[in-house]
Amino acid sequence: MALTSADIEQMDMPFDLADCYARFSQKTNIRSTVAQAINWFCRQEFMLKTASERGALVNMTVSGLDYVKRLSRLGPARVKRQSAQETTTPVYRVRREYRMLSDEERRAYHRAINVLKTDTSAEPNKYDAIASFHTGITAISAHGGCNFEGWHRVYLYIYENALREVLPGFTLPYWDSRLDFYMEDPTESILWTDDFLGNGDGVVTSGPFANWATPAGPLTRNVGNDGPLFSHEDVINVTSRFRMADICGDEAPIEYDLEFKHGGGHRFVDGQMGMIETSAYEPAFYMHHVFVDYVWELFRENQDRLSPKLRERIPRPGELMGFGELLVIDGLRNDFTDDIIQYAPPPTCSVSYPDCGSIYLKCERWRGQPICISRTPEEVRVARELIAAANRRRNNNLTGFSGAGLSNPNNPTIGFPNNNLGFRNPRFPPVTNPGIGGQLNLGADISFSLDGGIQINFGGSAQIDNLSCGTPVKKERLNKPHQNTFCVNGKSDTTEWVYVPVKVIYQRPPNYKKYSSFPVEKGQPNMNNDIYSPSAYHNVHKYLHDGNPASYSTCKTTNSGAGEVYLQSDGINYQGSYKEYAVVDHRLAVSMSIAYVAVKNPKVGVSKAFISASDSCGRLCHTSCRVPGSNPTEYRPCSGAITVNSKTPKMFGTDFGNALLEVWNFPETTDCPHFIPDNFFMAVFCDYHDDWPWEMGVPSAPHSIKVDAHDHGSPKPGLSPNLPAQSKKVAGCDLGQGCQVYGECGRCTDNSYHACVGTCGMFARCFYGRYFIQACTENKRYDAATKLCVPATCNDNIVLPVSRQTKTRSGLSVSMIERARSATAGLGCDLGQGCQVYGECGRCTDNSYHACVGTCGMFARCFYGRYFIQACTENKRYDAATKLCVPATCNDNIVLPVSRQTKTRSGYLFQ
């Protein structure tokens, strides 16, 4: 039995990821917002922010860059000038819902996409060249803020321009996913068929994009394993606002945040679409984002009505967008919708007119109101048979008829201009129905019903009585396979992954009421609780949580009691994700299952990954890690972030077979395998607690110490021997792992940074009042001024503690203030507006903060290598430790400059 030697260790959650979780924890609570939606959003944000550390998925080629830049030059201003020269009436590109295209229009659209995919004049091909702009560093500015909407508007315009070069006059359709959201089973939508996008279950092997290869592996989908899609409520919420800050950025409430809401469509399709960095390789991505753009346009129309002056107020409007010379502000120009693009309204129906205008849609009731939803393939087949029957009846009963019928009733030609279906039923006016082609007089009364049915009455001589396709047979959808791309750093290969067994402990969901098996007492069934209900057993129920975390509105449980818990790994130091589920038992109070989650093979170096788990309703599970050396094995809450290397003990397998043998032993003397419970490094517990499930770091026990005011005298190996030594001691805290920081142990200030005294590259950051230790990578040191790891040789420069300070009632002593103000002859830069900062003028480090020397509430922040001066409001001062404006009286406490600095070969040393 060949097993792989490996060592798995827990690690602190990466700070950018922890920071995102902390932001959302302050904006909402677990009963109001589905935790998996936050988890996905934060993981995507983290992967974009750290993309440069993992390397590019695709290196942009010169020909690809030139191609996209050329398409971006066909901008609104140029089109507007051309329109003015050619005609006084703009020729709009009218964007329609995907299912409202005629069959021929839809097929032409698919062909145009495939032409781009096979055209290698721009490397690797035109489609992938455009998609690559939505990866890595180029996508950072497009997400996580108020540039999201404008950036994607321009991006869609570039893609549309590319398609129009293949198919002149073409306009991108939008995917109104509300049409699928209200289906009994959205995975049964007509979208996921050969005539539309192809299959949605696994590797795409049918339809117009069958067998596509992408830089992130074969085109893959796992439709419906996560979600949700857009709902009417989502659109109403977003379009009811009128400030950009209400629908984007950190200030936006979740219920109005358009970027946050749009993530459901990415998760619903999954595969390449499930990761922001790879999503543009999926053709459905563009139609999803055209609908997002439509919703944003509805918001802008409301904005114009209520407060038009707010339309273009976003941060950094003059920065480059990333497409040639286009600026951020260009994405907000009115030129797009004034002169180029218009949106056809989405399909609707009413009580008096229950026709959605397409054979692929039907009219149903939702909360008493008629709405259009997608038909399933079976419902479309039935509708076509009805039309074919009506066509045959017309041909049999009518003589002397001339005109186009349905040449092939089972596959009618759809949606040619002016092909109206004239209904004889006086209750309904004639309609243009793109779903039914040909100028027909059926000699029959046809009506549509609000259950999605079609009724045909052949002049009283024969009748098909409301053969409804609006009430599909309800199927229990359980345990669909989940297909992974097995793509790691641009290479799709199963051998690049190893499998880690994870113990899944599952508590009965609070909403599970479906198991109809009851105890019998004295010959009578007790119908109050089923046989497994934990509330019937006090000795069990007292240990279980009765929380009610938010779940998807489409969340359902099966009568059988079987369900899924999804586990996902996301690379921290590599590019790649893996997802699989464990089958769990909803019936039992507590049950256990096993899942095998894959991470990058650590055959070269160490693999770092973040593992999370959620049930099929979007409720996150808590992760726990094995306590090293515990016997019997103990598990404690952990962040879910792990490192995997090639040392012992064995904790994973190079393939599923080896991983299975890690937890099951097959002795030769018996037919029954033995379970090995100690070979699980990680366990997840789905307990439906009302607290956020994420743990930020490795549990530690800090204790108070006294720390030398400068250093410990005798330098450690690798540290500079020329450090000043002092015998004075100040209060400090030993956090363990070789990190000691200044200040009393106890609750720290959230988001504050603390250098580890006497070390080169270690520091601690505070989240939820706790310290979490972080270390810079090789050949980098921690820079306290910028709070970043910067290139340096540790022999020349280490992180030094600041000089000991004399405390006053409200801050630093007056004598310290005066001495500090007199020590301003070091290197500095005058930014104007009364702000001078330390350091040489020039390009600054993005997202670094700099106090304005000698001022109380002024500071500078760096974006795109440039300083931007900001000021705190009245009765507040800038606090350099937390990088926040905090309440203070400026007469008592000011932002002090650091001590004068002497430049060394690789940085600064304090004097």
URQUI-V757859 format. One line per field, one symbol per residue. ss: DSSP state (@ for helix, = for strand, . for the rest). psi: psi as a letter, one per 40 degrees, with the letter a starting at -180 (. if undefined). burial: # if it has 24 or more other C-alpha atoms within 12 Angstrom, else .. A space follows every 50 residues. Layout:
ss=???
psi=???
burial=???
This chain:
ss=......====....@@@@@@@@@@@@@.......@@@@@@@@@@@@@@@. @@@@.......@@@@@@@@@@@@..@@@@@@@@@@@......===.=@@@ ..@@@@@@@@@@@@@@@@.......@@@@@@@@@.@@@@@@@.....@@@ @@@@@@@@@@@@@@@@.......=...@@@@....@@@=@@@........ ===.........==..==.===.........@@@@@@@@....@@@@... ...@@@.@@@@@@@@@@@@.@@@@....@@@..@@@@@@@@@@@@@@@@@ @@@@@@@@@@.........=......=@@@@@..@@@@@@===....... ..........======..======.=@@@@@@@@@@@@@@@@@@@@@... ........@@@.........=.........=........=....====.. ...=====...======...................==..==.@@@==== =======..........====..=======...@@@.@@@@......... ...........==========.....=========....=========== ......=========....=.=====........===...=====..... ..=..@@@@@@@@==........==.@@@..=====.............. ..======....................========..====........ ..===......======..======....====....====......... ......=....=.@@@@@@@@@.....=====..====..........== =......======..======....====....====............. ===....===.
psi=hhihhihhiiiihidddddddddddddaieedhhddddddddddddddde dddeihdhhhidddddddddddefidddddddddddiehihihhhiidee iidddddddddddddddehedhididdddddeefibddedeeifaeeddd ddddddddddddddddgheihhiihgeddddeidgdeeiedfidebeaie gahheiaefhfhhiefaihiigheeaaiiiidddddddeeiehdedeiad ehideehddddedddddddabddehddedeehdddddddddddddddddd ddddddgdeedfgiifdeihdegbeiidddeeieddededhihhiihiii degfheeieeiihihhfehhihiiiidddddddddddddddddddddhie hhihahdgdegihhfiiegihhhehedhiiihheehiihihefihhiiie eeihhhhgfedihhggghfegihhihhhfiihhiefhhfehhhdeeiihh hhhhhhihideheehghiihhfehhhediidehdeehdedddeiifigii iidehiiiddeiaihhhhhhhdeihiiihiiihihddidhiiihihhiih hfdhahhhihhiiiieeehiiiiiihhhehhihihihidehihhafiiih eiieidddddedehhgieeiehihhgeefhdiiihgefieihehidahhi giiiihhiddaechiiheihefihhieiiihihheifehhiiiiiahihh eiihhhheideiiiihhfeiihhihiiifiihhddefihihihdddhihi iiihihiadebiiddddddddeffeahihheifehhiiiiiahihheiih ihheideiiiihhfeiihhiiiiifiihhddefihihihdddhihiiiih ihhadeaihi.
burial=..#######################..###.################### #..#######...##.###.######..##...........######### ##########.######....############################# ##############.##..########################.###### ####..####.#####################.##.############## .################################################# ###.......####....#.####.############.######.##### #.#############....########.##.##############..... ...###..#..#####..#####.#....##################### ########.....#.######.....##.#.###########...##### ###############..............#####.........##..### ##.#####..######################################## ##...######################.......############...# ######.######.............#######################. .#...#######......##..##.....#.#####..#####....### ##################.#######...###########.######### #####..........##..#...#.#.##.#...#####....##..### ############....######...######.####...#..######## #.....####.
